[in-house]
Every structure is written in C-alpha cells, then in structure tokens.
Amino acid sequence: MKYRLFSIAAALFFLLVSPCFTAAAAAPLAEKYKGEGFSFSLPANYRPDEPPSGDGTFFAFSSPYSTLKVFVQELSSRVRAETYIEYSNRQLYLGKAGFSLRQKQNKTVNGYRTTALVYSRPPLASLGNDRNYYREVHVTGKRKNMVVTFWAKASQDYYLLLEKDLELAVQSFLESTKPLPGKAPARTALVSPHIRYTGKKVTLEIPPGEVVWGRFCPGVPFNADSYDRMLDSEVRLNHKFEFLMTYCRFPDNKPFPAEAIENVYRDGRVLMLTLQPFDGKTDWVAIPEIIDGKYDAIIKEWAEGLKKIGEPVFIRPLNEMNGDWDPWCAWFYGKDTDLYVLAWRHIVDIFKETGTSNALFVWNPHDRSYPDFEWNDPQRYYSGRRLCRLDRPDRLQQRNKPSCGYLA
C-alpha cells in the first residue's frame, strides 16, 4: 500500500515539474529584434518573413496563426504622432470596406505613450482561416521623433493569442540611448533590356537604350470622335504614337470592347489598358470583392477577349495603389496591403488560367506615397516579379528609390 502511494505521489510530482524541464530544454520563449534606434521581443514561434529593410524601418513576421508587421514612422514638425495615427485610420473610423473599429485605448507602458486599436472585417469566403481580426499598437518614442507601429492580424479564434503576443512586444520595447546610424537604401541598377513582343499583326520592339513614345487621349480608343481628333493632332505634330494608354472602369457590366481594341492594332499600335474599380467616388472598395471572386466572370470575359485578339496588350490593374485618392489604396481597408496583393494576383491568375499569354501585366505605384507613411510604401504592395512583365512607377525619374520598380 505504501509503495502504491509513493508511486502515485512520484507520478504527480513528475507531471507537475516536467513542463519546467521541457521548457528549459526547448528554444527560448522570446526572440529579441533590433530596429532603427529601438528593440523589442516576440514569442519564439514568430519567424521573419523577409529580411528587415536596409534602414531598419520595416519588419515582417509570421507565426502559425498570425501575421505581424512593424513600421517605424519618423515624425516632424508637420507630422506629429497624433496626426500619423489619426490620418492612418480615418477610413477605418468611417467603416469603409466593412471594417469595424472595436476598441481604441491610450495608455502609458514603461514610460512610453501607446495607442492600441482593435478592428475587424467580414471574413472572405475564399480564404480559409481568414485573418480578419486586427490589432495595432503605436508606441511613441520618448524623444518624440518616431512612432513604432506593431500591426498584426489573426483569425477570430486566435485573436486572444495575438493580443498576448503584442503585449510582449510592447512591454519589451526599448529605445536605444542613441539612434542607430541610418543606412542609405541600396540602389537598384536600372537595366535597359531588349523588349520584343509579337502578335498576329503587330510587333513591339524596343532595343536597349531606346524608348517608345506613347500618349493618353481621353476617349481613345472607345470613342470614334476622340480617335479622329487624335489622328488630326498627329498630323499637326508630324508624328504617329506607337503606344496608346487608356483608362477603363473595371470590373464593369459592359460587354468587352473588342472592336475598339482591335482598331488600335489595325492602326499598327500597341495598347495599355488601365483597369480601375472606380465610380467617381471612394465608397466602392472592390479589393475584398475581387479576392472573393465576385467579378471572376467579367475578368474571364476580358481575358478571353484579349486572347482572341492575339496582340501584345499591356494590362495595368489597380495602379497608383499607394495614393489615397484611389479606393484600392490600403488606407481604405485597414492598411492591409496583403489584400491588395491577393486581389492583384487573383486577376493575373484568371488571365493565366485562360491562357492569355499575350497580356503583359504592369505593376504601377505612384512615384510618391500619399500618405507618405511607412505602411503605405510601394514595397508593401509588391505582387512579385514572377507575375508582372513591367514595374512602372509614374515619373520614376523624380524619385530614385528601389521601391519604384524597373523594367522587367
């Protein structure tokens, strides 16, 4: 009987203390990371998704249940901490794209002023285990020259775990005594390739070091009168533009404009179609709808129509996404640039599925971000070199930053 009681007691003791031995033998419970003038810790199950930016102002992490991004926003006499936080979330407060603010709290943690926001959006049916619950915490540096934003998302089931993870990050946040020396961003050499795209009738060829002049004429090519006015202007200029660019409200319920597009190629030119889900206002935020397949039939109709035409056509969807005048800017949907990438790739995937190999996709940020905040940097929206043939910043020469893109 004594032996049996001793065995039970020993077993209970082992069960109570064994987690301590297991924890001691396992990896550390937290990992420390250093940024530009600060440090913080995260649970050990977070892993960097990509190397930190060269200047230490952006980090991206993921865990088995969450996504975390860290942004460092420099402040100035024009941009104070309150300005940065409030403007970044203006569309969230308005409830755009179904986003709903659940909580906002200001408090001091270890001497640092913090602002925490909790918000959510309707889950997207096309995304399994959709990470549609968000928490962001802004930590204002004691020197008042920066705000460090911890922006994270998880599914509703894992939100409480995410909240604890960010609590660790904020509790461990520490500024350096002196700011770390800044690193100049690496410059990407612009390469001038030999471009040659051939269709049924038209070939676009641009030798290295040369350019092709193009133009945008309102109404061209969809309005016959506008096309005639363009031809008259070319007579006066004594120059025929080989490349035309136009804007289309897209997706739209209008039939695919096959005749108008074919006319461009009969005229020996190449067309760039700028596809914008825009109705003149900023209430229509189409990004979640594109991801969820609401417009798949329309996108497929255009892909099949362009495939039938069989000429090289440039597709520029959702351009200038880092401008707050466009409702596909992440400013309108919780600063979640991942959603933009998913929508962009969804359009491309449908074109690939239909075999429309003559469609050449153009990824096109604006040359400057509005708002010019780290979370809105063009790099946050990049959809990947494998998906686009041309990375085209508007007015590239005005901003020598690697995020602006280059010929691919």
Long-range contacts (C-beta under 8 A, 24 or more apart in sequence): 30-168, 30-172, 32-172, 33-59, 34-180, 35-59, 35-70, 35-72, 35-148, 35-180, 36-72, 36-146, 36-179, 36-180, 36-182, 37-141, 37-146, 37-175, 37-176, 37-178, 37-179, 37-180, 38-72, 38-141, 38-146, 38-148, 38-173, 38-174, 38-175, 38-176, 39-172, 39-173, 39-174, 39-176, 40-70, 40-148, 40-150, 40-169, 40-170, 40-172, 40-173, 40-174, 41-168, 41-169, 41-172, 42-68, 42-165, 42-168, 42-169, 43-165, 43-168, 46-165, 53-185, 53-379, 54-183, 54-184, 54-185, 54-186, 55-182, 55-183, 55-184, 55-185, 56-180, 56-183, 57-374, 58-374, 58-377, 58-379, 63-165, 65-154, 65-155, 65-158, 65-161, 65-162, 66-131, 66-152, 66-153, 66-154, 66-158, 66-161, 66-162, 66-165, 67-131, 67-152, 67-153, 67-154, 67-338, 68-150, 68-151, 68-152, 68-165, 68-166, 68-169, 69-150, 69-151, 69-152, 69-375, 70-148, 70-149, 70-150, 70-151, 71-148, 71-149, 71-151, 71-373, 71-374, 71-375, 72-146, 72-147, 72-148, 72-149, 72-374, 73-146, 73-147, 73-148, 73-149, 73-373, 73-374, 74-145, 74-146, 75-144, 75-145, 75-146, 75-147, 81-113, 81-138, 81-140, 81-144, 81-147, 84-138, 84-147, 84-373, 85-115, 85-138, 85-147, 87-371, 88-331, 88-335, 88-371, 88-373, 88-375, 89-117, 90-331, 91-331, 91-332, 91-333, 92-117, 92-119, 92-334, 96-282, 96-283, 96-285, 96-327, 96-332, 96-333, 97-121, 97-285, 97-287, 97-288, 97-332, 97-333, 97-334, 98-122, 98-288, 99-333, 99-334, 109-139, 109-170, 109-171, 109-173, 110-171, 110-173, 111-142, 112-139, 112-140, 112-141, 112-142, 112-170, 112-173, 113-139, 113-140, 114-138, 114-139, 114-140, 114-170, 119-334, 120-156, 121-288, 121-333, 121-334, 122-288, 124-288, 124-291, 124-292, 125-292, 126-291, 126-292, 126-293, 127-291, 127-342, 129-155, 130-155, 131-155, 132-156, 133-159, 133-162, 134-334, 134-336, 135-159, 135-162, 135-163, 135-166, 136-335, 137-166, 137-169, 137-170, 139-170, 139-173, 141-175, 142-175, 143-175, 148-173, 149-374, 149-375, 151-335, 151-375, 153-336, 185-401, 185-402, 186-402, 187-400, 187-402, 188-402, 188-406, 190-406, 190-407, 191-406, 191-407, 192-407, 193-407, 195-407, 197-270, 197-312, 197-358, 197-360, 198-312, 199-265, 199-309, 199-310, 199-311, 199-312, 199-358, 200-265, 200-309, 200-310, 200-311, 201-265, 201-266, 201-268, 201-311, 202-265, 202-268, 202-269, 202-270, 202-311, 202-312, 203-312, 204-242, 204-243, 204-270, 204-312, 212-242, 212-243, 213-239, 213-241, 213-242, 213-243, 214-241, 214-242, 214-243, 214-244, 214-245, 214-272, 215-241, 215-243, 215-244, 215-245, 216-244, 216-245, 216-246, 216-247, 217-244, 220-244, 220-246, 221-246, 221-260, 221-261, 221-263, 221-264, 221-271, 222-246, 222-257, 222-260, 227-263, 240-268, 241-269, 242-268, 242-269, 242-270, 243-269, 243-270, 243-271, 243-272, 244-269, 244-270, 244-271, 244-272, 245-271, 245-272, 245-274, 245-316, 246-271, 246-272, 246-273, 246-274, 247-274, 247-276, 248-273, 248-274, 248-275, 248-276, 249-276, 249-277, 249-278, 249-279, 250-275, 250-276, 250-277, 250-298, 250-302, 250-317, 251-277, 251-286, 251-290, 251-295, 251-298, 251-299, 252-298, 253-298, 255-301, 256-301, 256-302, 256-305, 258-305, 258-308, 258-309, 261-305, 261-306, 261-309, 261-313, 262-309, 265-309, 265-311, 270-311, 270-312, 270-313, 270-314, 271-313, 271-314, 272-313, 272-314, 272-315, 272-316, 272-362, 273-313, 273-314, 273-315, 273-316, 274-316, 274-317, 274-319, 275-315, 275-316, 275-317, 275-318, 275-347, 276-317, 276-318, 276-319, 276-326, 276-328, 277-318, 277-327, 277-328, 278-326, 278-327, 282-325, 282-327, 282-332, 283-327, 284-327, 285-327, 285-328, 285-332, 285-333, 286-327, 286-328, 286-343, 287-318, 287-328, 287-332, 287-333, 287-339, 287-340, 287-343, 288-333, 288-339, 288-343, 290-343, 290-346, 290-347, 291-339, 291-342, 291-343, 291-346, 293-346, 296-350, 299-347, 299-350, 299-351, 300-350, 300-354, 303-350, 303-351, 303-354, 303-356, 303-359, 304-354, 304-356, 306-356, 306-358, 306-359, 307-354, 307-355, 307-356, 307-357, 307-358, 307-359, 309-358, 310-358, 311-358, 312-358, 312-360, 313-358, 313-359, 313-360, 314-360, 314-361, 314-362, 314-390, 315-347, 315-351, 315-359, 315-360, 315-361, 315-362, 316-361, 316-362, 316-364, 316-392, 317-344, 317-347, 317-361, 318-343, 318-344, 318-347, 319-362, 319-364, 319-365, 320-364, 320-365, 320-366, 320-394, 321-365, 321-378, 321-381, 322-365, 322-366, 322-369, 322-370, 322-376, 322-377, 322-378, 322-381, 323-366, 323-369, 323-370, 324-370, 324-371, 325-370, 329-376, 330-375, 330-376, 330-380, 330-381, 331-371, 331-376, 335-375, 335-376, 337-375, 337-380, 337-381, 340-381, 341-381, 341-382, 341-383, 341-384, 344-381, 344-383, 344-387, 345-383, 345-384, 345-387, 348-383, 348-387, 348-388, 360-389, 360-390, 361-387, 361-388, 361-389, 361-390, 362-388, 362-389, 362-390, 362-391, 362-392, 363-387, 363-388, 363-390, 363-391, 363-392, 363-405, 364-391, 364-392, 364-393, 364-394, 364-405, 365-393, 365-394, 365-403, 365-404, 365-405, 366-393, 366-394, 367-393, 367-394, 367-395, 367-396, 367-398, 367-399, 367-404, 368-398, 368-399, 377-403, 378-403, 378-404, 378-405, 379-403
